[in-house]
Amino acid sequence: MTDLLRGLSIFLVGMMGTGKTTVGQILAKQLNYRFFDTDVLIERVTQQSISEIFAEQGEDEFRDIESQILMQVCAYTKSVVATGGGSVIHRMNWSYLRHGLVIWLDVPINVLIERLSTDITRPLLQESDLKHKLETLMEQRRSLYAEADLHISIENAQTPEEIVNQIVTTLPTVILPKIESYLDFSAEN
Ligand code: S3P
């Protein structure tokens, strides 16, 4: 698989609570890739928690920082990147995500509700009606996530290792067209 990828990075996108970090870490290990989590990088660079950034500077400022971090990580090859759930919103970010293969981890909303009902780290979810909030965000983002190169639908009972296997077995179907389009692009420019 690593040969087939030829160093192409992988960006995991999807809603909060889909397991991008856990799955990404296992996938990176399996591919012998480095692993980045954009939220962790944002916290490290700003020396603030995501909640503090939202509270003190607002979501727009958070999105700007998120874009800068994506711009920096996309310069690396051989990386698996767990992105924040909202990184698909800004069109500009897609120019960074497109440096690699974009994989959408798609988990049903009812499972996300179970996973996130006691979460206090995600500022967008600190509302009384979690179901409504998640549904609204999903409605706004579904068509953006769907622009990913690969759509992985996840069942509740699947372990992170099973999800990684699912990714690894499906990847070849999307890698070859992607590499071909890269080569065409390089030839034209
Ligand atoms: C967000 C997702 C979070 C984090 C921030 C905003 C979003 O990341 O970036 O709380 O807008 O969906 P995770 O998807 O890793 O939870």
Boltz pocket constraint, residues with backbone or C-beta under 6 A from the ligand:
constraints:
  - pocket:
      binder: B
      contacts: [[A, 14], [A, 15], [A, 16], [A, 17], [A, 20], [A, 39], [A, 50], [A, 83], [A, 84], [A, 85], [A, 86], [A, 87], [A, 121], [A, 122], [A, 123], [A, 124]]
      max_distance: 6.0
